[in-house]
Each structure stands twice: as structure tokens, then as C-alpha cells.
Amino acid sequence: MRADLLVLGAGAKAAAIAAKVHAINELGYGPVSVTIVEGNEPAASWLGLNGMTSGEETLAIPPIKDVGFPYESGRAFGELGDEIDEAMLSFSWAAFLIGGRRYARWVNAELPSVRHRDYGMYLAWVHSRATTGVRHVRGRVKAIAIDGGGWAVDVVTPEGERLREAGAALLLTGSGVHRELPHDPAVGGRLMHCDDHRGDLAAAIPADRRSEVAIVGGGEGALSCVLFLRQARPAARMTVHTPELPMSRGEGFLENRVFADPDSVGWAGLDLATRRDFIARCDRGVFGPDGLLQIAYDDHLRFVTGRVTRVGPDPDHRGVRLESATSDGQRADRYDFVVNCTGFDVLAQVRELFGEDVRAAMEAQAGPVFGARGRDEELRFGRGLEIAGLEPRLHIPGLANLSQGPGFANLGCLGLMADRVLAPVLHGAERGAQDATISATSTTAAT
């Protein structure tokens, strides 16, 4: 059977999609079907069991921006929107806490920030309740193909069974894989990455002596790494290498409004430079205010501005030599360990899963997708967060932020993200239902 939508990854975006599909079907506006493929358990990257988080880090956004936020489905679904939003309240953060008899305690504590683990438990709860029209498949994706006008995904289950899942449209979630840092193979054992499991990261750095650790990057991943290592290795001296000094994330009314409602500022009509500047100032290369407070008085943390160009062995072969280009010229610093937190490449996650023929077919329709683009070129996305001009539809919210709005790449508007992706699916279901009614009426009349 072919689902209306195939989703790779069972994290926050998949939870928002699943909850909205459940609500749509329960209200009788379907049928809409979604298949979610996940290699581990739902919300694995948030719970600390798999992925780059230990689960103890502080969530960068308030959890009331849950899987239904901003609860304005009428923009995508017209008069059906109010009913859908009301149904989505049963999947809200408040409903989750009320179900565990913890809502009053959270409110009375003045709505404190929560840990990644807490948020992961919420997402797992959503996945467990969003069942109507939703199917979960556990397994690793091995290949992605275009088949019969839709997508086909080859999956291997933990038991070794091979499955082929089909969908009319495909949604890619997750942050992707880390960008490589130029380095000498000889330092591989001392170069780690932000997507390494936190337990492995701590195990690599000795606890019985003061280590010099370089963290390369200036975004939330770098901040999360700093906070974790300060707890796990309190004696470590850390240096953050970043192209620009990290700024505090913009959390004012205007910034939050743009994340939740990009149409309010005509985002898609803004020039490319303005959109890039907003994302750089409010999303990429910024630290959350709560995290900054935790490192404000850290005497063993410093910042170096510049772009890291190479990591090689130190002359004494007991550490690494980190070279960077700064405003004062080239510099070199010695460290015991380096952690690469320079960011992630969303397309690299699946580049190898698309065969050469699939990549060629995609680029014949949509232009350069996987290859390099000029500074003034962008990969264009449609309103449904799909690559513009490509059929069958391929939705990549993590890359659609530049074209459609900054909140789609993070947790800033999960409900709006689900609305945008599901709008063409639901409208198709409505047309199908109308066609079926017309056909049935015609048959009865003929009889």
C-alpha cells in the first residue's frame, strides 16, 4: 500500500505530522495516511539514548510551542482549521503534563525551561497517541527511489527483514550529518563531533587531569557541548573557535512572530540578503539566553574569533594543532582534543541513498540540488516546504527556512510546518472524496 506521505525520522516534526493526521482522520476529513520510518525508538535523539544529546541539556524554546503551535490551521485548511486546532489540543504540552498530574507544579514554578529528555518524553507520548492513519516502521533506510510516480524507500528492520515502503510524497527530517572539519588523519582519535553520543564524548576526555579542549562552532550545538562538558569534565579548559562572537538568540516579539507567522512580514518576498541576515542573527550562530547565563562566569572558557582552516598533529604528537584564519592573520593553538560543532548538512544525510539516476532526475526538474550553488543562488522551496518544481513532492523543512520562514528548520512552528506539508495531501483527499460522491450519485441515477 502507498501512503500519502512517507516520513523519515520519528522526532519532533514527525510527531507534529502524526498528530495532525490523526486529528484530520478522527474528524472525518480524511482519509490521510502517513508512514514514519525510524531506525531507533520515537524521539530517540531527544531522550539521550541515541543521537547527540545526553537528554540533560536545556531545551532552547519554551515547550508551550508544542506540536500544534501556533494553532492557526485555518490558514491552510480554511473553515476546517478551527476544528482541527481544537482536536490538536489533546496533543498539547499542557495535556501531556495534565495527564501526568504535573501541570500545576510546572505553572506554579513559573513555567521553567525543560530538559531535552522531558521534551523527548512528550514527543514519545504524542507518537503513542497519534494512531489513526499513522503507521510506524522500525528500520534503517538503505535506498530511496522514484517508483510509479511516487517515492519508494528500502528499509532493513532490526531482525534483518527487507521492506519496501511507498509514498506519494516524501518528508525528510533530522539535522543531517556533521560537516567535516579539514584535518590530518593522524589526529582522528582526538577529533570528535557534536553528533557523537554524549557518553562517548565524555569517555574520550580523561577525568583525572585538566585537558585543553577546542570547540569549533558558534551555535546551539557548540553551547550544548560546552554545558555538557562543564558538568562531565569540570576541570577541562575550553576554547570556542567561531567566525564571529556568538550573540544571544533574539527572543523579542518581532522575532517570535516571524518564526510563528512568516507571512506577517511577507517573508517569501524579502530579498535574499535580508532573509539570510535574520536567520544568522536569530537562529544560526547564536546561543540561547538561558545557556549564556550558565557560562557567564566561567573562568575556564574563552572565545577566539576566526575560521578554522586545519587540524593537524602537534609537534610533540601528544595533542593537536588547530590552525585558524583571524582578522590578525593566521594563528595556531595547541589542544588535547577538538570537538567539531560547525553544523550539519541535511542533504548529506540522504545523498548516498538517492541513486545516481534519481539525483539526475531530480536536478533535471529542479536545477542544482546536491551540487554547489553560487552565493546569490538558493535552493527554492514551495509553500508546502517541498523542493520547487520537483515531482513527486520532496519536503525538506530543514532546508526550507530560507525560502519559506526561519521557524521551519527548528521547533519554532511545528504546527504550521505540519499544515504546510499536509495541505496538498488533505486537499487531494477532499477532491477524492468529492469524486467518489459524484461517482456514487451518478451510478445511483443510472440505476
N, C-alpha and C positions, 0 to 999 in steps of 0.2 A: 504493500500500500504506500502511496505517496502522500506525505504530509504537506500541508500548505506552507509550512516553514520548518526548516532544519536549523537548529541552533547548536553550535559547537561551544561547549563550556557551560557548566551549571553554577555560575556565580550570580552577581547582583543583576546584571542585565537579563540573564535568562530567567531569574525569579520574577522580575517585573513583567516580562513577556508571558510567562506561565500564568501568573495571577490574572492578567488582563484577559487572556484566552479563556481561562476558567470562568471569569465573570461574564464575558460575552456569551459563552455557551449556556451557562446557567440561566441567563436572562432570555434565552431563546433566539438570540440574534445570530447564531452560527448556522451550520457547524463550521468551526475553525479548528484545525488540528496542528499541533506542533510536536516535533520530536527533538529532545535535548540529549546530546551525546556528551558524556563526561568520562574522563579516564579514572577519576577518583570519586569521592563522595561529593554531594552537593555542597557548595560553599567551602570547598577544601582549602582554597587559598586564603580564606579569612580565619579559619578555625585554628591555624597553627600546625595542622597535621601534615600538610603538603604546601609547597609554594614558598614564597619568600618571606612571609610574615611569621612571627612567633606567636601571634594571637594576642600579645600583651600591649602592642602599640596602640596609641590613641587614634580613634577614627578622626579623619580630617574634617568631616562635615557633621552637623547635628543629625542624629538618627531620625528626627521627625521628617527629614527629607527622605521618605521611605520609598517603597516600590510603586506607590501610587502618585507621588508628588510630581507636579503641582496640582493634581486633581482638577484638571480643566480639559477633560476628554471631549467636550463639545466642539473644540477647535478642529478635531479630526473626524468626529462621528456625528456632528450636528445634534439633533434633538435626542439622540440616544445617549449622549455624553453624560447627562445628569444621572441617569440610572446606572451607567457603568461606574461612575465615580462613587456612588453610594455603595455599590457592591464591592468596590475596591477597599472600602474602609474596613472590611473584615480581614484584610491582609496588612493593615497599617501597623506601624511600630507601637502605637498605643494599644491596639488589640492584642499584639504579642505580649506586651507587659501585663495587660489585664488578665490574660489567660494564665499567666504565671503568678498572679497576685503580687506584682511588683510595681504597678503603675503609680500608686500613691507615694511609695517610697522615692521613686525617681523624680516625681514632680516636687515633693517636699524638699528634696535635695537641690532644688533649683535647676533641674534638667541638666545634670552634669554630662560631660563628654563620656563616651563609652569606648571600650576596647574593641579591637578587630574581632576578638573571639566572641564578644557579645553580639556584634553585628552579624557574624557568621552564624551564630545560633538562630538569629532572627531570619536570615536568608534560608537556612535549612528548614525552619518552620514553615516559611512560605512555600517552599518546594513541596513539602509533605502534604500541604492542604490544597494546592492548586493541581487538581487531578482531571477535571472534565476537559477532554480534548487534548490532554497533555500526556506524553509518553516519554519515559526516561530510558536511555540505553547506556549501560556502563561499558566502556571500552576505549581503546586508543585508535584514533583516526590514522589510517595508513595511506589513503589516497582520496583525491576529490576529482570527480569528472563531471562533464556535462552529458546528460543522457535523456533522450526523449523530451527535449525542451525544458528540462529541469536539472537539478543537481543530484548527483549520486555520490555517497560517501561510503568508502570501505572501512569497516571497523573490525578490530580484533578484541574480543572480550577477554576478561581475566582468565577464563577457562580455555582460551585458545580457539574459540569458535569464531568463524569469519562471517560477518554480516554485511549486507549492502543496504543502507538506508537512503531513501529517496525523498526529495522535497522540491516543491515548485520554486521556492526561494531559499537562500542560504544566509544565515547570520553568523558572523564571526565575532566572538567575544574574547576577553583576555587582553593583557597588556603586550603580548608578544614575547620575543626573546631579547636578551640584553644586547646592546650594541657593543661591538668588540672595541677594546682599547688596544692600540698598537703596542705590541710587547715582544720581547725576546722569549722564545720557548723555554729558555733556561730558568725563567722566573715563574713558570706556570704554577708551581706549588705555593707561591706566595701572593698570587693574584687571584682574588675571589670576586664574586659578583653579587649584586643586590638580590638576584633571584635564587641564590643558594639558600638552602634551608637554614634558618637561624641557628639551629643546634650545630650544624656542620661548620658554620661561620665561627661560632664561639670555640668549638673544639680545635680549630686550626690555630688560634691565637693563644699562646701559653698564659695560664693564670698565675704562675709563680714568679713572673718578672714583668717589669714595665716595658711594654712594646710601643714602638712608634708606628702608627697606622695612618695611612693616607686614604681618604675617602674622596673619590673623584665624582663630582656632580653637585648640583645646587638645588635639587627639587625635593619633593616629599620622600622619595626613595632614599636620598642621602640623609635627610633628617631622621627618618625611621632607623637607619643603620646606626647613626650617631647615638640615638637614645637607647637602642638595644645594647650596643657595645659598652656604653657607660654603665649600664646595670650589670652586664655579664662580665666585663673586664674593667672594673673601676680604676685600675692602675694605668691603663693604657693612655698614651698621649696621642690625640687625634688632630689631624690637619685636613681641612676640607679644601680641595682644589676645585675652583669653579670659575667659569669665564667671567662672571660678574658677581659681586657680592649678593647673596640671596636676600630677597626682600620678603616682608610679611605678606601673606596672601590677602588680597583685597576682599574684605567681607562687608563692605558698605551696602546700602540699599540698592544703588545702581548696579554694582557688580552682581549681587544676588539676583536682581531682576533679570539681567541679561542671561544668566545661567538658566533660570527657570522659564524665561519668555524671550527668546532671541528675536521674535517678531516685533517686540515692543520697540526695538531700536533699528528695525529693518536690517538685521544682521547680514542677510544674503546680499544686500545691496551696498554694503560698505566696501570701500576699496581694500585690496589685499593687505596693504601695509597697516591699516588701522586694525583689521582683524588679527593680524599676527602680533601687533603690539599689545592688544588686550589680552590675548592668550599668554604671551610671555610675562605680562605683569601680574595676571591674576591666577594663572594655572601652572605653567611650566616655570621651573627655576625659582619657585617660591616656597617658603616654609610656612606652615600653619602657625597662627599666633600661640596656641597652647604649647606647641613643641618648642617655639622660640623661648618661651618663658622658662622651660626646663633646662635650657643650655645657657641662659643669660649670664650666669655667674660661674661658668665652668672655666677654671683657671688652666685646665689642660686641654683646651680646644682653641685652635686658631684657624684663620682663613687665609688662603693665598689665591689671589685673582690671576687668572691666566688659563690658557688652553693646554692641556696635557698632550704632548706630542709623541712620547715614547716611554715605555717602562722596560728597563733592562737590568742586568745583574750589577750589583755593587762591586767595586774592585776587590773588596775583601771576600766576596762570594758568600757573605752571611746575611745579606739583605738585598734590597732592590734600589735602583737609581731611577728616580722619576724626573723626567725632563719636561719642561713646560715653557711655552712662549708667553711672556708677560709684557706689559707696557714698558718695562725697563730692559727688555731683551730676553734672551734665553737664560734659564736658571735650571739648576739640578739640585735635588734634595734626596737624602737617603732615608729609607724607611725599612721596617721589618716586614710589613705587609701592606698591600694595596687592595682596596675594595672598589670595584667599578660600579658606580651608580649613575652612569651617564644617560640612562634612559633605555627605552625598548623600541624595537622595530616590530610593529604589528604585522606587516606583510611577511616578514621573515619567518614568522610562526608557521605559515602555511605555504610559503613559496615553493618548497620542495614537494608539497602534497599535490599541487597542481602540475599535471604533466605538461610537457613542452607544447603539445597540441592545444591544451586548454589555455595556457598562457597566451599562445599566439591568437587563438580565437577571441579571447578577452580583449587583447590590445588592438585587434582589428576593428573592434566596435568602439572601444572607449579611449583609444590612444594609449600612451605610455602608462602602464600601471606598476610594473615591477622595476622598470629601469629608472635611470636618473632623469630628473626634470630640472629645468633651469630655475633660477631664483624667483623669476616672475611667473612661473608656471605652478599650477596646483592641480591635484587630482580632484576632479569635480564630482560632487555628490548631489543626488536629487533630494527632494523633500522627505522621502522615505528613508534617508540615510543609506541609499543604495548608490553604487557607482553609476554615474550618469551615462546613459547610452548603452548600458550592458543588459542583455537578456540571455539567460534568466537572471532575475534580480539577485545581486550580491550585496547584502547590507553589512557595513563595517562602521559601527558607531564610533569606534576608537579613532578613526581617521576622518570622520565626517565633521568634526568640530570646526575646522577652518571654514568649510563651506556653509554649514548649517547652524552652528552655535556651539559655544565653548562647553556647555554642560553635557553634551552627548558623549564626550570622551571620558567622563568620570561619573560620579554619583550625584551630580547636581540636579538632574531632572529625569529620573528613571521612568516615571510615569509618562512624561512627554515622549521619551525615547520609544517606549512601547507603543504609544499612539501612532507615532510617525511610521514605525515599521509595519504595524498591523492594519493601518488604514487601507492600503490597496488590497490586503487579504480579505478584510471584512466587507469592503465594497464588492469584491468579487463574489463572496458568499451571498451577499444580498441579491446580486444580479442572478446568481444561480438559483436562489430560492424563487425569485420572480419568474424566471424562465420555467421552472418546474410547475409553478402555479398556473402559468399561461398554458403550458402543455397539458396539464391535467384538465383544465377548463375546456380546452379545445377537444380533447378526447371525449369528455362527457357530452359536449354539444353534438359531436359527430355521432355518438351512440344514440 
